């Protein structure tokens, strides 16, 4: 009887050790799968034209004019951060920005900054993150954004032969990581994917995007990552939203955009600044 009990104890002990080792191995596999490698990071010690270029275009009926070379502080790097601004120059002047149909923007007293990593830094899937804050929020017309667009997008600047796909078809898809609509929110941001409706210029802005609270005047990390077939949106590393099954709809290389827009004719008050500490892209090992 003692021999049977001893043998039973030995079998149970071996099983327990085996389970423990298996769990450890599972943890090790999981840990390895979660390791990310940085492909690109800009800490904005200077404005690096190898990473970014100005993007001058008239979209969304925006009431400002995007200007080049950081004119009047619309795009400035100082003290280790990038500042993207909307500036009221006090009187209307001509604007050379064109929409996708070739129409020219009307004269305006507002100028703004918009940069993109198009044909500089473009990546397939992975994870994009920016650490940023706003100088103020909740003001009418205010519309700062941090977002992604497919690298074959046919909007300005068109610099390569394959940039021939209209928004938001595959190759020109859009993912919004951070948007702030000052007209109808304060200390909230919008995040999520634009759903293509299968035709040029036809996208669903509502079904896959949501609003979330954040103290926008403080620095936060805003990111999107591809998790198998899903798109996962994080605030300071914590998941706040997930587009289930949408990740596979964005197989194309994508570039990043940082811009500050003014979207209605409401008067602008104070200084509008989006301050960006850094931007990076990572891939899973």
Backbone as CSV, one residue per row, in Angstrom:
resi,resn,N_x,N_y,N_z,CA_x,CA_y,CA_z,C_x,C_y,C_z
1,UNK,0.832,-1.202,0.000,0.000,0.000,0.000,0.867,1.252,0.000
2,UNK,1.950,1.197,0.845,2.859,2.341,0.898,3.521,2.578,-0.457
3,UNK,3.867,1.458,-1.146,4.498,1.584,-2.451,3.557,2.234,-3.470
4,UNK,2.269,1.879,-3.399,1.284,2.454,-4.324,1.125,3.948,-4.074
5,UNK,1.045,4.312,-2.767,0.914,5.740,-2.431,2.133,6.531,-2.881
6,UNK,3.315,5.947,-2.679,4.549,6.634,-3.077,4.587,6.824,-4.583
7,UNK,4.195,5.795,-5.326,4.187,5.884,-6.782,3.181,6.931,-7.257
8,UNK,2.003,6.948,-6.606,0.987,7.936,-6.975,1.482,9.352,-6.737
9,UNK,2.143,9.566,-5.582,2.685,10.881,-5.252,3.713,11.317,-6.290
10,UNK,4.580,10.362,-6.724,5.614,10.665,-7.706,5.017,11.085,-9.033
11,UNK,3.963,10.394,-9.461,3.301,10.721,-10.724,2.685,12.108,-10.654
12,UNK,1.993,12.402,-9.524,1.375,13.722,-9.346,2.419,14.814,-9.359
13,UNK,3.560,14.554,-8.668,4.638,15.548,-8.615,5.212,15.810,-9.996
14,UNK,5.456,14.754,-10.779,5.983,14.919,-12.130,5.015,15.698,-13.009
15,UNK,3.703,15.412,-12.851,2.688,16.130,-13.628,2.681,17.622,-13.285
16,UNK,2.808,17.915,-11.974,2.818,19.312,-11.534,4.026,20.046,-12.088
17,UNK,5.199,19.400,-12.045,6.414,20.021,-12.585,6.270,20.267,-14.071
18,UNK,5.711,19.255,-14.776,5.506,19.389,-16.216,4.597,20.565,-16.535
19,UNK,3.479,20.696,-15.774,2.542,21.801,-16.004,3.204,23.134,-15.753
20,UNK,4.017,23.179,-14.686,4.711,24.431,-14.350,5.655,24.830,-15.461
21,UNK,6.450,23.837,-15.962,7.384,24.137,-17.054,6.641,24.581,-18.297
22,UNK,5.502,23.923,-18.586,4.721,24.285,-19.752,4.196,25.696,-19.660
23,UNK,3.715,26.067,-18.475,3.222,27.434,-18.274,4.338,28.445,-18.478
24,UNK,5.519,28.133,-17.947,6.667,29.021,-18.113,7.012,29.191,-19.581
25,UNK,7.010,28.074,-20.310,7.312,28.140,-21.737,6.276,28.980,-22.476
26,UNK,5.001,28.795,-22.092,3.937,29.601,-22.705,4.171,31.079,-22.460
27,UNK,4.586,31.406,-21.221,4.857,32.806,-20.895,6.016,33.339,-21.719
28,UNK,7.044,32.495,-21.888,8.205,32.913,-22.665,7.827,33.161,-24.121
29,UNK,6.996,32.259,-24.686,6.540,32.442,-26.063,5.731,33.726,-26.190
30,UNK,4.816,33.957,-25.222,3.999,35.162,-25.244,4.863,36.405,-25.132
31,UNK,5.869,36.347,-24.218,6.754,37.496,-24.022,7.518,37.811,-25.292
32,UNK,8.022,36.752,-25.973,8.757,36.955,-27.214,7.868,37.579,-28.284
33,UNK,6.609,37.124,-28.348,5.690,37.626,-29.371,5.377,39.100,-29.172
34,UNK,5.476,39.581,-27.922,5.110,40.958,-27.614,6.288,41.923,-27.711
35,UNK,7.462,41.455,-28.141,8.629,42.338,-28.273,8.488,43.166,-29.540
36,UNK,8.659,44.477,-29.389,8.556,45.386,-30.531,9.928,45.966,-30.868
37,UNK,10.167,46.143,-32.144,11.411,46.743,-32.626,11.086,48.101,-33.227
38,UNK,11.838,49.126,-32.846,11.614,50.470,-33.377,12.214,50.567,-34.774
39,UNK,11.373,50.860,-35.763,11.832,51.061,-37.143,12.218,52.519,-37.390
40,UNK,11.514,53.402,-36.689,11.664,54.839,-36.957,11.231,55.606,-35.721
41,UNK,12.058,56.584,-35.340,11.665,57.479,-34.253,12.247,58.856,-34.517
42,UNK,11.404,59.875,-34.371,11.835,61.254,-34.503,11.555,61.959,-33.179
43,UNK,12.623,62.416,-32.511,12.503,63.117,-31.232,12.458,64.627,-31.393
44,UNK,12.430,65.086,-32.639,12.259,66.502,-32.976,13.279,67.406,-32.286
45,UNK,14.550,67.010,-32.410,15.628,67.935,-32.042,15.819,68.975,-33.142
46,UNK,15.372,68.599,-34.350,15.363,69.503,-35.498,14.268,69.024,-36.433
47,UNK,13.972,69.818,-37.469,13.037,69.337,-38.489,13.849,68.599,-39.533
48,UNK,13.606,67.292,-39.662,14.410,66.435,-40.524,13.656,66.162,-41.822
49,UNK,14.111,66.728,-42.950,13.419,66.502,-44.225,13.538,65.073,-44.742
50,UNK,14.394,64.265,-44.120,14.433,62.846,-44.470,13.251,62.101,-43.873
51,UNK,12.592,62.715,-42.899,11.448,62.089,-42.235,10.107,62.701,-42.638
52,UNK,10.104,64.004,-42.940,8.846,64.738,-43.131,8.937,65.711,-44.288
53,UNK,7.782,66.030,-44.853,7.669,67.119,-45.812,6.358,67.852,-45.558
54,UNK,6.317,69.119,-45.934,5.080,69.881,-45.843,4.055,69.291,-46.810
55,UNK,2.809,69.275,-46.401,1.732,68.814,-47.277,0.722,69.947,-47.409
56,UNK,0.608,70.476,-48.603,-0.210,71.659,-48.858,-1.370,71.269,-49.759
57,UNK,-2.544,71.223,-49.162,-3.718,70.714,-49.862,-4.957,71.317,-49.225
58,UNK,-6.010,71.462,-49.992,-7.274,71.972,-49.467,-8.256,70.806,-49.378
59,UNK,-8.619,70.429,-48.156,-9.555,69.325,-47.923,-10.559,69.728,-46.842
60,UNK,-11.668,69.004,-46.803,-12.666,69.148,-45.728,-13.184,70.574,-45.564
61,UNK,-13.138,71.367,-46.632,-13.587,72.761,-46.561,-12.869,73.546,-45.468
62,UNK,-11.622,73.199,-45.191,-10.860,73.900,-44.156,-10.698,75.371,-44.521
63,UNK,-10.771,76.220,-43.507,-10.818,77.662,-43.763,-9.451,78.344,-43.725
64,UNK,-8.387,77.570,-43.512,-7.032,78.119,-43.474,-6.271,77.746,-44.746
65,UNK,-5.058,78.260,-44.844,-4.153,77.918,-45.947,-2.907,77.252,-45.364
66,UNK,-2.568,76.058,-45.841,-1.325,75.420,-45.419,-0.153,76.094,-46.129
67,UNK,0.856,76.482,-45.353,1.993,77.229,-45.906,3.273,76.414,-45.737
68,UNK,4.286,76.704,-46.557,5.530,75.926,-46.508,6.530,76.482,-45.505
69,UNK,7.480,75.622,-45.142,8.682,76.045,-44.410,8.384,76.697,-43.073
70,UNK,7.265,76.354,-42.463,6.977,76.866,-41.134,6.754,78.362,-41.069
71,UNK,6.220,78.917,-42.137,5.999,80.363,-42.181,5.240,80.855,-40.955
72,UNK,5.760,81.906,-40.329,5.160,82.540,-39.156,4.871,81.541,-38.027
73,UNK,5.745,80.548,-37.903,5.641,79.610,-36.794,4.612,78.523,-36.956
74,UNK,4.081,78.352,-38.153,3.070,77.307,-38.365,3.640,75.906,-38.205
75,UNK,4.929,75.768,-38.434,5.620,74.498,-38.189,7.003,74.833,-37.648
76,UNK,7.227,74.579,-36.357,8.460,75.004,-35.696,8.966,73.899,-34.782
77,UNK,10.286,73.686,-34.812,10.920,72.785,-33.858,11.761,73.625,-32.909
78,UNK,11.471,73.506,-31.610,12.222,74.248,-30.590,12.123,73.516,-29.268
79,UNK,13.189,73.594,-28.485,13.221,72.988,-27.148,12.828,71.513,-27.170
80,UNK,13.193,70.827,-28.249,12.983,69.383,-28.318,11.587,68.925,-28.665
81,UNK,10.727,69.844,-29.137,9.394,69.436,-29.579,9.033,70.129,-30.886
82,UNK,8.128,69.500,-31.609,7.557,70.078,-32.819,6.278,70.816,-32.452
83,UNK,6.131,72.047,-32.944,4.899,72.804,-32.756,4.214,72.993,-34.106
84,UNK,2.977,72.527,-34.202,2.141,72.751,-35.378,1.061,73.745,-34.972
85,UNK,0.934,74.849,-35.726,0.049,75.934,-35.303,-0.929,76.358,-36.394
86,UNK,-2.034,76.943,-35.932,-2.876,77.788,-36.766,-2.594,79.225,-36.338
87,UNK,-2.391,80.108,-37.316,-2.036,81.498,-37.020,-2.989,82.430,-37.757
88,UNK,-3.506,83.429,-37.054,-4.324,84.478,-37.664,-3.406,85.632,-38.042
89,UNK,-3.245,85.880,-39.339,-2.330,86.926,-39.783,-3.010,88.291,-39.869
90,UNK,-4.299,88.361,-39.568,-4.977,89.641,-39.409,-5.654,90.205,-40.638
91,UNK,-5.317,89.722,-41.806,-5.968,90.178,-43.035,-5.930,89.063,-44.065
92,UNK,-6.923,89.045,-44.942,-6.987,87.985,-45.941,-5.915,88.164,-47.002
93,UNK,-5.422,87.049,-47.476,-4.442,87.055,-48.560,-4.676,85.836,-49.429
94,UNK,-4.154,85.821,-50.653,-4.362,84.674,-51.545,-3.743,83.394,-50.972
95,UNK,-4.359,82.265,-51.330,-3.870,80.944,-50.902,-3.736,80.067,-52.136
96,UNK,-2.599,79.410,-52.289,-2.363,78.591,-53.482,-2.718,77.117,-53.279
97,UNK,-3.304,76.754,-52.142,-3.711,75.356,-51.922,-4.836,74.980,-52.868
98,UNK,-4.738,73.771,-53.447,-5.762,73.263,-54.365,-6.449,72.058,-53.756
99,UNK,-7.730,71.874,-54.081,-8.394,70.643,-53.678,-8.115,69.561,-54.720
100,UNK,-8.648,68.350,-54.493,-8.331,67.224,-55.369,-8.902,67.378,-56.773
101,UNK,-9.803,68.339,-56.940,-10.363,68.613,-58.270,-9.726,69.816,-58.940
102,UNK,-8.712,70.391,-58.292,-7.982,71.508,-58.885,-8.516,72.882,-58.534
103,UNK,-9.567,72.954,-57.701,-10.102,74.258,-57.291,-9.168,74.897,-56.271
104,UNK,-9.024,76.235,-56.370,-8.107,76.946,-55.491,-8.834,77.475,-54.255
105,UNK,-8.147,77.382,-53.123,-8.688,77.864,-51.855,-8.940,79.369,-51.937
106,UNK,-10.041,79.867,-51.376,-10.290,81.312,-51.381,-9.322,82.052,-50.464
107,UNK,-9.246,83.355,-50.628,-8.411,84.172,-49.757,-8.793,83.943,-48.300
108,UNK,-7.800,83.969,-47.414,-8.054,83.710,-46.001,-7.032,84.422,-45.131
109,UNK,-7.442,84.752,-43.895,-6.515,85.362,-42.936,-5.849,84.327,-42.038
110,UNK,-6.148,83.029,-42.252,-5.595,81.977,-41.399,-4.587,81.133,-42.172
111,UNK,-3.448,80.854,-41.542,-2.457,79.948,-42.120,-2.156,78.856,-41.096
112,UNK,-1.702,77.704,-41.572,-1.542,76.554,-40.677,-0.430,75.634,-41.168
113,UNK,-0.044,74.689,-40.286,0.998,73.723,-40.601,0.447,72.315,-40.775
114,UNK,0.999,71.602,-41.747,0.659,70.201,-41.969,1.877,69.501,-42.545
115,UNK,2.325,68.437,-41.886,3.469,67.678,-42.388,3.072,66.210,-42.523
116,UNK,3.785,65.505,-43.408,3.526,64.083,-43.602,4.838,63.361,-43.851
117,UNK,4.831,62.062,-43.585,6.023,61.243,-43.837,5.937,60.529,-45.179
118,UNK,5.060,61.000,-46.057,4.876,60.388,-47.370,6.195,60.360,-48.141
119,UNK,6.524,59.186,-48.694,7.760,58.966,-49.446,9.018,59.244,-48.622
120,UNK,8.843,59.276,-47.303,9.962,59.405,-46.371,9.995,58.182,-45.453
121,UNK,8.943,58.052,-44.656,8.817,56.933,-43.723,7.431,56.314,-43.884
122,UNK,7.377,55.161,-44.515,6.121,54.449,-44.771,6.291,53.001,-44.320
123,UNK,5.260,52.466,-43.652,5.372,51.123,-43.087,4.073,50.357,-43.261
124,UNK,4.218,49.033,-43.325,3.060,48.139,-43.374,2.752,47.672,-41.950
125,UNK,1.552,47.957,-41.499,1.053,47.502,-40.195,2.007,47.917,-39.073
126,UNK,2.175,47.070,-38.041,3.009,47.442,-36.908,2.265,48.320,-35.919
127,UNK,2.985,49.293,-35.350,2.386,50.215,-34.377,2.963,51.622,-34.561
128,UNK,2.064,52.596,-34.682,2.429,54.016,-34.750,2.035,54.683,-33.431
129,UNK,2.932,55.514,-32.885,2.666,56.232,-31.642,3.219,57.642,-31.733
130,UNK,2.480,58.603,-31.188,2.977,59.968,-31.017,2.665,60.427,-29.604
131,UNK,3.589,61.171,-29.022,3.366,61.804,-27.714,3.135,63.292,-27.972
132,UNK,1.948,63.770,-27.615,1.595,65.136,-27.973,0.635,65.746,-26.959
133,UNK,0.472,67.065,-27.071,-0.503,67.800,-26.259,-0.974,69.019,-27.031
134,UNK,-2.090,69.591,-26.587,-2.630,70.811,-27.169,-2.442,71.978,-26.200
135,UNK,-2.299,73.172,-26.759,-2.186,74.365,-25.910,-3.532,74.743,-25.321
136,UNK,-4.602,74.448,-26.037,-5.967,74.685,-25.569,-6.871,73.731,-26.321
137,UNK,-8.123,73.585,-25.847,-9.031,72.688,-26.562,-10.458,73.107,-26.271
138,UNK,-11.363,72.559,-27.065,-12.771,72.879,-26.876,-13.210,74.179,-27.510
139,UNK,-12.384,74.728,-28.411,-12.733,75.983,-29.072,-13.318,75.710,-30.455
140,UNK,-14.327,76.494,-30.811,-14.993,76.315,-32.099,-13.991,76.397,-33.241
141,UNK,-14.161,75.542,-34.236,-13.343,75.473,-35.462,-12.049,74.682,-35.282
142,UNK,-11.659,74.381,-34.065,-10.378,73.722,-33.799,-10.425,72.259,-34.242
143,UNK,-9.385,71.832,-35.014,-9.382,70.472,-35.543,-7.943,69.970,-35.756
144,UNK,-7.205,69.669,-34.670,-5.873,69.076,-34.799,-5.976,67.565,-34.995
145,UNK,-4.973,66.969,-35.645,-5.065,65.537,-35.939,-3.695,64.889,-36.073
146,UNK,-3.668,63.599,-35.718,-2.515,62.697,-35.878,-3.085,61.426,-36.491
147,UNK,-2.675,61.105,-37.761,-3.382,60.065,-38.488,-2.515,59.446,-39.570
148,UNK,-3.059,58.408,-40.214,-2.334,57.641,-41.225,-3.123,57.612,-42.523
149,UNK,-2.386,57.516,-43.635,-3.005,57.441,-44.954,-2.197,56.483,-45.814
150,UNK,-2.899,55.720,-46.664,-2.231,54.781,-47.551,-1.263,55.468,-48.501
151,UNK,-0.112,54.842,-48.737,0.991,55.477,-49.451,0.749,55.665,-50.943
152,UNK,-0.324,55.060,-51.491,-0.625,55.252,-52.907,-1.719,56.303,-53.124
153,UNK,-1.989,57.076,-52.099,-2.958,58.164,-52.179,-2.606,59.127,-53.312
154,UNK,-3.640,59.557,-54.057,-3.396,60.363,-55.261,-3.497,61.866,-55.022
155,UNK,-3.474,62.285,-53.750,-3.546,63.711,-53.437,-2.149,64.298,-53.297
156,UNK,-2.057,65.605,-53.401,-0.778,66.306,-53.337,-0.049,66.023,-52.019
157,UNK,1.290,65.848,-52.105,2.115,65.839,-53.308,2.152,64.462,-53.969
158,UNK,1.955,64.424,-55.279,2.082,63.186,-56.054,3.507,63.141,-56.587
159,UNK,4.275,62.158,-56.112,5.711,62.130,-56.405,6.183,60.830,-57.036
160,UNK,5.322,59.807,-57.059,5.698,58.525,-57.636,4.558,58.014,-58.512
161,UNK,4.897,57.153,-59.469,3.931,56.711,-60.464,2.754,55.948,-59.862
162,UNK,2.975,55.231,-58.755,1.894,54.414,-58.200,0.956,55.199,-57.284
163,UNK,1.152,56.503,-57.146,0.294,57.319,-56.284,-0.950,57.741,-57.078
164,UNK,-1.808,56.751,-57.304,-2.922,56.950,-58.223,-4.264,56.474,-57.665
165,UNK,-4.317,56.146,-56.376,-5.527,55.579,-55.788,-6.269,56.634,-54.980
166,UNK,-7.561,56.742,-55.226,-8.362,57.761,-54.552,-8.753,57.303,-53.141
167,UNK,-8.905,58.266,-52.277,-9.364,58.031,-50.901,-10.818,57.568,-50.924
168,UNK,-11.216,56.608,-50.073,-10.415,55.817,-49.122,-10.264,54.360,-49.548
169,UNK,-10.060,54.102,-50.843,-9.887,52.730,-51.326,-8.586,52.145,-50.789
170,UNK,-8.481,50.812,-50.805,-7.263,50.153,-50.344,-6.065,50.678,-51.132
171,UNK,-5.031,51.065,-50.414,-3.901,51.775,-50.997,-3.949,53.241,-50.663
172,UNK,-5.140,53.694,-50.254,-5.346,55.082,-49.874,-6.254,55.168,-48.646
173,UNK,-6.201,54.108,-47.819,-7.068,54.035,-46.646,-6.658,55.007,-45.557
174,UNK,-7.577,55.298,-44.636,-7.331,56.266,-43.566,-7.608,55.655,-42.199
175,UNK,-6.675,55.897,-41.268,-6.834,55.538,-39.863,-6.545,56.776,-39.030
176,UNK,-7.499,57.181,-38.208,-7.347,58.374,-37.378,-6.969,57.945,-35.963
177,UNK,-5.774,58.296,-35.542,-5.289,57.922,-34.218,-5.748,58.938,-33.171
178,UNK,-5.696,60.204,-33.549,-6.106,61.289,-32.647,-6.698,62.419,-33.472
179,UNK,-7.938,62.785,-33.153,-8.552,63.991,-33.697,-9.275,64.693,-32.558
180,UNK,-9.284,66.010,-32.611,-10.048,66.767,-31.610,-10.954,67.749,-32.332
181,UNK,-12.250,67.598,-32.116,-13.244,68.458,-32.757,-13.706,69.501,-31.736
182,UNK,-13.040,70.639,-31.743,-13.339,71.660,-30.747,-14.758,72.178,-30.797
183,UNK,-15.417,72.054,-31.951,-16.788,72.553,-32.085,-17.762,71.877,-31.121
184,UNK,-17.519,70.604,-30.789,-18.510,69.912,-29.990,-17.924,69.049,-28.871
185,UNK,-16.679,69.307,-28.491,-16.117,68.547,-27.381,-14.999,69.325,-26.692
186,UNK,-14.766,69.007,-25.427,-13.636,69.508,-24.663,-13.052,68.339,-23.879
187,UNK,-11.720,68.274,-23.860,-11.024,67.169,-23.202,-11.543,65.814,-23.662
188,UNK,-11.765,65.717,-24.973,-12.096,64.454,-25.618,-11.393,64.393,-26.968
189,UNK,-11.077,63.176,-27.392,-10.514,62.976,-28.722,-11.257,61.850,-29.418
190,UNK,-11.141,61.837,-30.731,-11.779,60.823,-31.563,-10.719,59.904,-32.140
191,UNK,-11.007,58.605,-32.193,-10.067,57.650,-32.763,-10.833,56.557,-33.497
192,UNK,-10.213,55.972,-34.518,-10.847,54.881,-35.253,-10.588,54.947,-36.740
193,UNK,-11.045,53.928,-37.451,-10.803,53.793,-38.884,-11.949,54.380,-39.702
194,UNK,-11.594,54.873,-40.889,-12.594,55.284,-41.883,-12.918,54.060,-42.739
195,UNK,-14.177,53.717,-42.833,-14.585,52.542,-43.601,-14.809,52.940,-45.062
196,UNK,-14.106,52.281,-45.970,-14.303,52.533,-47.397,-15.652,51.990,-47.850
197,UNK,-16.382,52.802,-48.619,-17.657,52.363,-49.190,-17.505,51.906,-50.634
198,UNK,-16.237,51.728,-51.049,-15.963,51.106,-52.343,-15.927,52.046,-53.516
199,UNK,-16.063,53.356,-53.267,-16.001,54.341,-54.342,-15.121,55.512,-53.918
200,UNK,-14.595,56.224,-54.906,-13.774,57.392,-54.610,-14.556,58.403,-53.774
201,UNK,-13.895,58.907,-52.729,-14.439,59.978,-51.877,-15.668,59.576,-51.099
202,UNK,-15.900,58.272,-50.954,-17.045,57.820,-50.171,-16.557,56.943,-49.026
203,UNK,-16.622,57.516,-47.818,-16.180,56.807,-46.631,-17.179,56.960,-45.503
204,UNK,-17.221,55.968,-44.646,-18.077,55.972,-43.462,-17.235,56.464,-42.286
205,UNK,-17.546,57.689,-41.816,-16.805,58.321,-40.729,-17.345,57.945,-39.353
206,UNK,-18.469,57.281,-39.273,-19.164,57.138,-37.998,-19.021,55.764,-37.344
207,UNK,-19.189,54.702,-38.114,-19.421,53.397,-37.501,-18.209,52.837,-36.756
208,UNK,-16.991,53.193,-37.158,-15.798,52.594,-36.554,-14.974,53.594,-35.755
209,UNK,-15.533,54.759,-35.467,-14.791,55.765,-34.698,-15.567,56.088,-33.416
210,UNK,-14.815,56.386,-32.341,-15.429,56.687,-31.056,-14.679,57.839,-30.379
211,UNK,-15.360,58.489,-29.428,-14.768,59.575,-28.651,-14.376,59.064,-27.262
212,UNK,-13.255,59.580,-26.749,-12.762,59.161,-25.441,-12.231,60.358,-24.664
213,UNK,-12.370,60.340,-23.341,-11.889,61.468,-22.533,-10.378,61.437,-22.342
214,UNK,-9.774,62.625,-22.286,-8.353,62.788,-21.964,-8.118,64.260,-21.659
215,UNK,-7.185,64.538,-20.785,-6.803,65.919,-20.508,-5.866,66.356,-21.627
216,UNK,-6.409,66.991,-22.632,-5.673,67.213,-23.873,-4.529,68.204,-23.724
217,UNK,-4.546,69.025,-22.677,-3.460,69.987,-22.474,-2.245,69.364,-21.792
218,UNK,-2.342,68.091,-21.428,-1.202,67.330,-20.903,-0.676,66.398,-21.995
219,UNK,0.606,66.075,-21.922,1.168,65.123,-22.876,0.570,63.737,-22.650
220,UNK,0.200,63.100,-23.760,-0.244,61.712,-23.752,0.320,61.008,-24.977
221,UNK,0.412,59.695,-24.875,0.812,58.868,-26.014,-0.437,58.303,-26.677
222,UNK,-0.575,58.587,-27.971,-1.722,58.118,-28.753,-1.201,57.156,-29.810
223,UNK,-1.754,55.931,-29.852,-1.203,54.936,-30.770,-2.286,54.072,-31.388
224,UNK,-1.909,53.461,-32.517,-2.703,52.394,-33.126,-1.754,51.262,-33.462
225,UNK,-2.219,50.021,-33.259,-1.403,48.871,-33.628,-2.274,47.799,-34.272
226,UNK,-1.647,47.049,-35.147,-2.299,45.895,-35.765,-2.098,44.696,-34.850
227,UNK,-3.194,44.146,-34.340,-3.163,42.949,-33.508,-3.919,41.860,-34.264
228,UNK,-3.173,41.049,-35.007,-3.766,40.064,-35.914,-4.717,40.791,-36.877
229,UNK,-6.005,40.500,-36.823,-6.935,41.144,-37.760,-7.558,42.421,-37.203
230,UNK,-7.190,42.791,-35.985,-7.808,43.954,-35.346,-6.901,45.178,-35.390
231,UNK,-7.520,46.342,-35.264,-6.807,47.591,-35.010,-7.065,47.970,-33.558
232,UNK,-5.990,48.154,-32.792,-6.100,48.460,-31.365,-5.602,49.887,-31.128
233,UNK,-6.417,50.689,-30.468,-6.092,52.080,-30.181,-5.774,52.210,-28.697
234,UNK,-4.660,52.864,-28.393,-4.216,52.972,-27.011,-3.986,54.433,-26.621
235,UNK,-4.268,54.721,-25.359,-3.952,56.002,-24.731,-2.987,55.707,-23.600
236,UNK,-1.750,56.236,-23.724,-0.706,55.976,-22.727,-0.513,54.480,-22.494
237,UNK,-0.571,53.722,-23.577,-0.305,52.297,-23.523,-1.495,51.434,-23.147
238,UNK,-2.592,52.041,-22.742,-3.772,51.281,-22.329,-4.797,51.251,-23.455
239,UNK,-5.287,50.063,-23.776,-6.276,49.940,-24.835,-7.564,50.673,-24.462
240,UNK,-8.023,51.545,-25.381,-9.291,52.249,-25.163,-10.351,51.849,-26.182
241,UNK,-9.892,51.257,-27.304,-10.848,50.949,-28.371,-10.221,49.935,-29.305
242,UNK,-11.097,49.173,-29.983,-10.614,48.147,-30.912,-11.571,48.062,-32.095
243,UNK,-11.014,48.149,-33.307,-11.768,47.885,-34.532,-11.563,46.418,-34.893
244,UNK,-12.485,45.577,-34.480,-12.335,44.148,-34.730,-12.478,43.837,-36.213
245,UNK,-11.496,43.107,-36.740,-11.532,42.668,-38.126,-11.175,43.715,-39.158
246,UNK,-10.862,44.942,-38.709,-10.567,46.010,-39.665,-9.107,46.050,-40.099
247,UNK,-8.229,45.431,-39.327,-6.805,45.511,-39.637,-6.446,44.953,-40.994
248,UNK,-7.129,43.872,-41.405,-6.832,43.245,-42.691,-7.237,44.134,-43.869
249,UNK,-8.036,45.143,-43.607,-8.469,46.050,-44.673,-7.426,47.133,-44.962
250,UNK,-6.323,47.106,-44.216,-5.244,48.089,-44.403,-3.914,47.350,-44.578
251,UNK,-3.768,46.638,-45.715,-2.537,45.883,-45.938,-1.424,46.740,-46.535
252,UNK,-1.761,47.977,-46.912,-0.821,48.807,-47.658,0.194,49.505,-46.754
253,UNK,1.344,49.901,-47.320,2.215,50.816,-46.585,1.431,52.099,-46.287
254,UNK,1.679,52.672,-45.092,0.980,53.888,-44.707,1.980,54.917,-44.217
255,UNK,1.643,56.193,-44.449,2.481,57.281,-43.929,1.698,58.063,-42.889
256,UNK,2.429,58.823,-42.080,1.837,59.552,-40.968,1.638,61.021,-41.330
257,UNK,0.625,61.623,-40.719,0.314,63.043,-40.919,0.083,63.694,-39.563
258,UNK,0.637,64.894,-39.398,0.374,65.758,-38.248,-0.080,67.094,-38.794
259,UNK,-1.271,67.533,-38.402,-1.743,68.828,-38.902,-2.671,69.485,-37.888
260,UNK,-2.788,70.792,-38.028,-3.746,71.543,-37.215,-4.610,72.327,-38.188
261,UNK,-5.899,71.999,-38.202,-6.825,72.607,-39.155,-7.816,73.521,-38.438
262,UNK,-8.356,74.444,-39.217,-9.480,75.279,-38.786,-10.609,74.990,-39.762
263,UNK,-11.741,74.464,-39.246,-12.703,73.867,-40.163,-13.992,74.645,-40.355
264,UNK,-14.218,75.718,-39.616,-15.407,76.542,-39.853,-15.003,78.012,-39.813
265,UNK,-15.978,78.887,-39.966,-15.690,80.330,-39.973,-15.782,80.964,-38.593
266,UNK,-15.930,80.169,-37.540,-15.981,80.739,-36.195,-14.687,81.490,-35.892
267,UNK,-14.774,82.623,-35.193,-13.561,83.386,-34.879,-12.581,82.560,-34.055
268,UNK,-11.310,82.743,-34.320,-10.259,82.045,-33.582,-9.845,82.889,-32.388
269,UNK,-9.730,82.258,-31.226,-9.279,82.970,-30.030,-8.041,82.277,-29.476
270,UNK,-7.132,83.082,-28.911,-5.933,82.523,-28.310,-4.977,81.921,-29.319
271,UNK,-4.020,81.142,-28.820,-3.016,80.487,-29.660,-3.357,79.015,-29.784
272,UNK,-3.376,78.518,-31.005,-3.675,77.113,-31.257,-2.384,76.388,-31.614
273,UNK,-1.965,75.497,-30.735,-0.716,74.760,-30.935,-0.925,73.290,-30.599
274,UNK,-0.461,72.414,-31.491,-0.288,71.003,-31.168,1.203,70.775,-31.018
275,UNK,1.630,70.402,-29.822,3.041,70.202,-29.523,3.334,68.709,-29.494
276,UNK,4.314,68.287,-30.282,4.612,66.859,-30.440,6.015,66.583,-29.913
277,UNK,6.088,65.709,-28.916,7.371,65.368,-28.306,8.150,64.394,-29.175
278,UNK,7.460,63.358,-29.663,8.107,62.384,-30.547,7.061,61.581,-31.304
279,UNK,7.537,60.956,-32.375,6.739,60.034,-33.196,7.595,58.795,-33.444
280,UNK,6.980,57.624,-33.389,7.726,56.425,-33.737,6.846,55.368,-34.378
281,UNK,7.490,54.489,-35.124,6.833,53.299,-35.663,7.606,52.080,-35.195
282,UNK,6.868,51.032,-34.801,7.477,49.791,-34.337,6.889,48.603,-35.091
283,UNK,7.691,47.556,-35.188,7.235,46.289,-35.760,7.477,45.178,-34.755
284,UNK,6.655,44.136,-34.834,6.877,42.981,-33.953,8.073,42.185,-34.443
285,UNK,8.894,41.725,-33.509,10.014,40.845,-33.857,9.494,39.458,-34.242
